[in-house]
Amino acid sequence: MQYSPDFSKLPIPEDDGKCNHLLGERLPAVMLISTSGNQLDLSAIQGKVVIYCYPMTKQPDVAIPDGWEQIPGAAGCTLQSCAFRDFNAELQSLGVRVYGLSTQDSSYQKEVVARLHLPFELLSDVDFAVTNSLKLPTFEVEGKRLIKRLTTIVNDGKIVKVFYPVFPPDRNAQDVLDWLVQNEF
């Protein structure tokens, strides 16, 4: 059974300003492993791209960390990924590619892609190269450092829009699509 939090009962994340520096930044020259098994240099990505960063997806038969739902913005990674899956055709029709990014390792992410039937790649920042380079906001739970949920729209390697905080996460893909339709770049 898929974990599905009740967003009306979860704490709403507040904008702590930890993404204010991202607008206008260029993606770093960092190689990441994708779920297709390829290495991707973020700085070499051309065109319009959405990169949604998420803390972690739940594994089947593995309990979520204690207190997960009390961490503002932590719950809902699977639903966010499914929303980007469901809106992928519309995003592609606008010439936009989608990538998910987390600090989970690639084998963990491959299971997610298969289970959720994601039509796009997930990128593993297991060594925190992108997280540290872009100074992405993080939090810790059960000794694990995780990225706070945020989404960037990138054009030819430059961040042109940042969604942060993202809540509720299942609405993020629609918000991204709406922004893209309203803003030509």
C-alpha positions in Angstrom: 0.0 0.0 0.0 1.3 3.4 -1.0 2.0 5.9 1.9 -0.4 8.8 1.5 -0.2 11.6 4.1 -3.2 13.8 5.0 -1.8 17.2 4.1 -4.5 19.0 6.0 -3.0 17.5 9.2 0.7 18.2 8.4 2.7 21.2 9.5 3.1 23.7 6.7 6.7 24.6 5.9 7.6 28.3 6.1 9.9 30.1 3.8 13.2 30.4 5.8 14.9 32.3 3.0 17.4 29.5 2.3 16.6 29.4 -1.4 16.7 33.2 -2.0 20.2 33.0 -3.5 19.3 30.4 -6.2 17.5 32.6 -8.7 19.9 33.4 -11.5 22.5 30.8 -10.4 24.0 28.5 -12.9 23.9 24.7 -12.4 27.3 23.5 -11.2 29.7 21.3 -13.3 28.8 18.2 -11.2 28.4 14.7 -12.5 25.4 12.8 -11.1 24.3 9.2 -11.7 20.9 8.9 -13.2 18.5 6.0 -12.9 19.2 5.2 -16.5 22.8 4.4 -15.4 24.2 7.4 -17.2 26.3 10.2 -15.7 24.9 13.6 -16.3 26.8 16.9 -16.0 24.3 19.4 -14.7 26.1 22.3 -16.2 25.9 20.8 -19.7 22.0 20.5 -19.7 20.6 22.6 -22.5 17.1 23.9 -22.9 14.2 24.1 -20.4 14.4 21.7 -17.5 12.5 21.2 -14.2 14.5 19.8 -11.4 12.4 18.9 -8.4 14.4 18.2 -5.2 12.8 16.0 -2.6 13.9 14.5 0.8 13.3 10.8 0.1 10.7 8.4 -1.2 9.4 5.7 1.1 10.5 2.1 0.3 7.9 -0.6 0.4 7.9 -2.5 3.7 10.2 0.0 5.3 8.8 2.3 8.0 9.1 6.0 7.6 11.4 7.7 10.1 10.0 8.5 13.5 8.4 11.9 13.5 8.5 12.2 9.7 5.1 13.7 9.4 5.9 16.3 12.1 8.8 17.7 10.0 7.4 20.6 7.9 7.6 19.7 4.2 9.0 16.2 4.7 6.0 14.0 3.8 4.7 13.6 0.2 7.7 12.8 -1.9 6.0 9.9 -3.7 2.9 12.0 -4.4 5.1 14.8 -5.8 6.9 12.3 -8.1 3.6 10.9 -9.2 2.2 14.4 -10.0 5.3 15.1 -12.2 4.7 11.7 -13.9 1.1 12.6 -14.5 1.9 16.1 -15.9 5.0 14.9 -17.9 3.2 14.9 -21.3 2.1 18.5 -20.8 5.5 19.5 -19.7 7.1 17.8 -22.7 4.7 19.6 -25.0 6.2 22.8 -23.7 9.7 21.5 -24.5 10.5 20.9 -20.9 12.4 17.9 -19.5 11.9 16.8 -15.9 14.4 15.4 -13.4 14.0 14.4 -9.8 16.9 14.9 -7.4 17.5 13.4 -4.0 20.4 12.2 -1.8 19.2 8.6 -2.1 21.5 6.3 -3.9 20.7 5.3 -7.5 19.7 1.8 -6.8 17.1 3.1 -4.3 15.9 5.5 -6.9 15.7 2.8 -9.7 13.2 1.0 -7.5 11.1 4.1 -7.3 11.2 4.7 -11.1 10.1 1.2 -11.7 7.4 1.1 -9.0 5.9 4.5 -9.8 6.4 4.1 -13.6 8.2 7.5 -13.8 8.9 8.5 -17.4 11.9 10.7 -16.4 15.2 10.1 -14.7 16.0 10.6 -11.0 19.4 11.9 -10.2 21.4 10.8 -7.1 23.3 13.5 -5.2 24.4 10.9 -2.6 27.7 12.7 -2.2 26.0 16.1 -1.7 28.0 17.6 -4.6 25.0 19.6 -6.0 23.5 20.2 -2.5 26.7 21.7 -1.2 27.6 23.6 -4.4 24.2 25.3 -4.7 23.9 25.5 -0.9 20.5 23.8 -1.0 18.6 23.7 2.3 18.8 20.4 4.2 17.5 18.8 7.4 18.5 15.7 9.4 16.4 12.8 10.5 17.6 9.6 12.1 21.2 10.5 11.2 20.5 11.1 7.5 21.0 14.5 5.8 18.2 15.2 3.3 17.4 18.0 0.9 14.4 20.1 1.8 11.7 20.0 -0.9 12.2 22.6 -3.6 11.8 22.9 -7.4 13.8 24.8 -9.9 13.0 25.8 -13.5 16.2 26.0 -15.5 16.9 27.4 -18.9 20.2 26.6 -20.6 21.8 25.9 -17.2 20.5 29.0 -15.4 17.9 28.9 -12.7 15.0 31.1 -13.7 12.4 30.2 -11.1 12.4 28.6 -7.7 9.5 27.1 -5.9 10.2 27.0 -2.1 8.8 25.9 0.1 6.8 23.4 -1.8 3.5 22.6 -0.2 1.4 20.6 -0.7 3.8 18.5 -2.8 1.1 16.8 -4.9 0.2 20.3 -6.2 3.8 21.2 -7.3 3.7 19.8 -10.8 0.5 21.8 -11.6 2.1 25.0 -10.1 5.2 24.5 -12.3 3.0 23.9 -15.4 0.9 27.0 -14.7 4.1 29.1 -14.3 5.6 27.8 -17.5 2.4 28.5 -19.5 2.3 32.1 -18.1 6.0 32.9 -18.5 7.9 32.6 -21.7 11.7 32.5 -21.4 
